[in-house]
């Protein structure tokens, strides 16, 4: 019997990835459990404080805004300072903020202003933590193992943040509104303890007195002067515009087009998460058998046809089945693009360049979301999906040949 847990551990985190990676993965899993619990509890807390749609929408904005404001700045910090310590400080800070929020909930002194402020602070801390942890990983595992290491990190997000924990968080909120947030605080505290066990090699830091602004410009300039990585950033930005446009109306699309109720809409998001699990399991085999450029090309074709299928189908079963495929693609493509970036970007610039990519992701969604709403209001509920299909198809044609250079640049 003792051999079974050891075999599972070896499958999830092979010993060749090293002890420090296992500590990092353990911390990530714990953090994703905490985040997953509040994915549903957070909106429920906002809705319990106000029925004003504008104030409710601000809850989502508080998640987006820190990345746009501090994405590159967080990258500068990750290149300047000790990355492991950054994650520890961010986790401890989040645990403290959540503890204060729990206290106000328990004492019935919580207000919508306090909730929104807490969400903004938590989002800011997450921006800096993500910048540091993403740049930390390449220094812990061998170059050839970056794919499987990133797949395991992303897998913890899919399972904890998207699939398993959100329903539990909603249940815990119903039992007691403070419980999911207290759970999240404990998870961040434990995550800080786990990440402190990671052993990193000394590295040259970019804190040379040149100033934050000049270091931000240096990272952006390197990206703009590097054609493969510049093309990858442009691809991420533009495809997130089409993605944001279509997914902004998914909840309305589920009811109006597919005839699904609230539970059915939940199944759509679960289908994507199930696909992500499939992508987690299969990523190692895909990376061994296919070139990274080909994986990225096929992924963009899947995303393009996802928009088309959702635009023309009225079948809930068809939509659910294809969203499983889309979820697998989203996981595999995201992991592959991360690996390509980590292999191509010098260690001293990993934080800043990664920050630019995170801003591109969020910027695309922020642009696409209101665009999708406007298209649906003017032309009907399927209009954002037609926009996504046409826009994605044009981008695939324009970028098709570039992906060989993007992937090979990391070699």
Buried (B, 14 or more C-beta within 10 A) or exposed (E): EEEEEEEEEEEBBBEEBBEBBBBBBBBBBBBBBBBBBBBBBBBBBBEBBBEEEEBBEBBBBBBBBBBBBBBBBBBBBBBBBBBBEBBBBBBBBBBBBBBBBBEBBBEEEBEBEBBBBBBBBBBBBBBBBBBBBBBBBBBBBEEEBBBBBBBBBBBBBBBBBBBBBBBBBBBBBEEEBBBBBBBBBBBBBBBBBBBBBBEBEEEEEBEEEEEEEEBBBBBBEBBEEBEBBBBBBBBBBBBBBBBBBBBBBBBBBBBBBBEBEEEBBBBBBBBBBBBBBBBBEBBBEBBEEBEBBBBBBBBBBBBBBBBBBBBEBEBBEBBBBBBBBBBBBBBBBBBBBBBBBBBBBEBBBBBBBBBBBBBBBBBBBBBBBEBBBBBBEEEEBBBBBBBBBBBBBEBBEEBEEBBBEBBBBBE
